[in-house]
Amino acid sequence: MTNYFSVIFYLMWPFVDYIHRNNVAYRDLKMENIVLDFDGHIQIVDFGFSKKLADGERTRTVCGTLPYMAPEVANEKFYGKEVDWWSYGVLLHILNTNNYPFPNCDVSSHIELKYDSYSTPCCEPILGDLFNKVILNMFHKYVQHCKI
């Protein structure tokens, strides 16, 4: 688990940063869209929900996969590229704990999620501190761009 976590962490962060610098919101970052090629390199597939968004541009299309979806997307509020950071955090949580952070998630409970502090459940001790720092950093980056 630790090796896969590290690979996803180190390779997905630049991916999200790269597409955002190129004015693209991916909007469906999830485990099922991360595959390996024959050489073992990570490939991101299914850009069907991706959208060109200039810096500061907002949209309100409901799309993506609910367990990975930022609450403002589910709630049909305006959002920007920052929703990919929410999905990235969910992905890291799943890789680290083998569980979704919001089990039994339905639309009505998902839109009620608040941006409170995150505590790491049952992390491997070596990952706990790193994971908390990563999530906290992403949380601040996410909230900084949110206008909800």
C-alpha positions as CSV (number, residue, x, y, z in Angstrom):
1,M,0.0,0.0,0.0
2,T,2.8,2.5,0.9
3,N,4.5,2.1,-2.5
4,Y,1.3,2.6,-4.4
5,F,0.4,5.6,-2.2
6,S,3.7,7.2,-2.9
7,V,3.5,6.6,-6.7
8,I,0.0,8.1,-6.8
9,F,1.0,11.0,-4.5
10,Y,4.1,11.9,-6.5
11,L,2.7,11.4,-10.0
12,M,-0.9,12.7,-9.6
13,W,0.1,16.1,-7.9
14,P,2.0,17.2,-11.0
15,F,-0.8,15.9,-13.3
16,V,-3.4,18.1,-11.5
17,D,-1.1,21.0,-11.4
18,Y,-0.3,20.6,-15.1
19,I,-3.9,20.5,-16.3
20,H,-4.8,23.4,-14.1
21,R,-2.0,25.5,-15.5
22,N,-3.4,24.6,-18.9
23,N,-6.8,25.8,-17.9
24,V,-8.5,22.3,-17.7
25,A,-10.6,21.1,-14.9
26,Y,-10.6,17.2,-15.0
27,R,-13.7,16.8,-12.8
28,D,-13.6,13.0,-12.5
29,L,-10.3,12.1,-10.7
30,K,-10.8,8.6,-9.3
31,M,-9.1,5.2,-9.0
32,E,-10.9,3.8,-12.0
33,N,-9.4,6.5,-14.2
34,I,-5.8,5.8,-13.3
35,V,-4.3,2.9,-15.3
36,L,-0.8,1.6,-16.0
37,D,0.6,1.3,-19.4
38,F,2.8,-1.7,-20.5
39,D,5.9,0.0,-19.1
40,G,4.3,0.6,-15.7
41,H,3.7,4.3,-16.2
42,I,0.5,5.9,-14.9
43,Q,-1.9,7.0,-17.5
44,I,-5.0,9.1,-16.8
45,V,-8.0,8.0,-18.9
46,D,-11.6,9.3,-19.6
47,F,-11.4,13.0,-20.1
48,G,-15.1,13.0,-20.8
49,F,-16.0,15.4,-18.0
50,S,-13.0,17.7,-18.5
51,K,-13.7,21.3,-19.2
52,K,-11.6,24.3,-20.3
53,L,-11.8,26.9,-17.6
54,A,-9.8,30.1,-17.6
55,D,-8.3,31.3,-14.3
56,G,-11.2,32.4,-12.1
57,E,-13.8,31.0,-14.5
58,R,-16.7,29.1,-12.8
59,T,-19.1,26.4,-13.9
60,R,-21.9,24.6,-12.2
61,T,-22.4,21.4,-14.3
62,V,-23.0,18.4,-12.0
63,C,-20.6,15.7,-13.2
64,G,-18.1,13.2,-11.9
65,T,-18.4,10.3,-9.4
66,L,-20.2,11.1,-6.2
67,P,-17.8,9.7,-3.6
68,Y,-15.0,11.7,-5.1
69,M,-17.1,14.8,-5.9
70,A,-16.6,18.1,-4.1
71,P,-19.8,19.2,-2.2
72,E,-20.3,22.3,-4.3
73,V,-20.5,20.2,-7.5
74,A,-23.2,17.9,-5.9
75,N,-25.0,21.0,-4.7
76,E,-25.1,22.6,-8.1
77,K,-23.1,25.6,-6.9
78,F,-20.5,27.4,-9.0
79,Y,-17.0,25.9,-8.8
80,G,-13.7,26.1,-10.6
81,K,-10.6,23.9,-11.1
82,E,-10.1,23.5,-7.4
83,V,-12.7,20.6,-7.3
84,D,-9.9,18.4,-8.6
85,W,-7.9,18.9,-5.4
86,W,-10.9,17.7,-3.4
87,S,-11.0,14.5,-5.5
88,Y,-7.2,14.1,-5.1
89,G,-7.6,14.2,-1.3
90,V,-10.4,11.6,-1.5
91,L,-8.1,9.4,-3.7
92,L,-5.2,9.7,-1.2
93,H,-7.6,8.9,1.7
94,I,-8.7,5.7,-0.1
95,L,-5.2,4.7,-0.9
96,N,-4.1,5.2,2.7
97,T,-7.1,3.6,4.5
98,N,-8.7,1.4,1.9
99,N,-12.0,3.1,2.7
100,Y,-13.9,6.1,1.3
101,P,-13.8,9.1,3.6
102,F,-17.6,9.5,3.4
103,P,-19.1,6.0,3.4
104,N,-22.8,5.6,2.8
105,C,-22.6,8.8,0.7
106,D,-25.7,10.0,-1.1
107,V,-26.3,13.3,-2.7
108,S,-28.3,14.8,0.2
109,S,-25.6,14.0,2.8
110,H,-22.8,14.9,0.4
111,I,-23.9,18.4,-0.1
112,E,-23.9,18.9,3.7
113,L,-20.2,18.2,4.0
114,K,-18.3,20.9,5.7
115,Y,-14.7,22.0,5.3
116,D,-13.6,21.2,8.8
117,S,-10.3,19.9,10.0
118,Y,-9.3,16.4,8.8
119,S,-8.1,13.7,11.2
120,T,-6.3,10.7,9.8
121,P,-8.1,7.4,10.6
122,C,-6.0,4.3,11.1
123,C,-3.0,5.5,9.1
124,E,0.2,3.6,9.0
125,P,2.3,5.5,11.5
126,I,4.9,6.4,8.9
127,L,2.3,8.0,6.7
128,G,0.2,9.7,9.3
129,D,2.2,12.9,9.6
130,L,2.9,13.2,5.8
131,F,-0.8,12.4,5.0
132,N,-2.0,15.1,7.4
133,K,0.3,17.7,6.0
134,V,-0.7,16.8,2.4
135,I,-4.4,16.9,3.2
136,L,-4.0,20.2,5.2
137,N,-2.0,21.7,2.3
138,M,-4.6,20.6,-0.3
139,F,-7.4,21.7,2.0
140,H,-5.9,25.2,2.2
141,K,-5.4,25.3,-1.6
142,Y,-8.9,24.1,-2.1
143,V,-10.6,26.5,0.3
144,Q,-8.5,29.4,-1.0
145,H,-10.1,29.0,-4.4
146,C,-13.6,28.1,-3.3
147,K,-16.4,30.6,-3.5
148,I,-19.3,28.7,-1.9
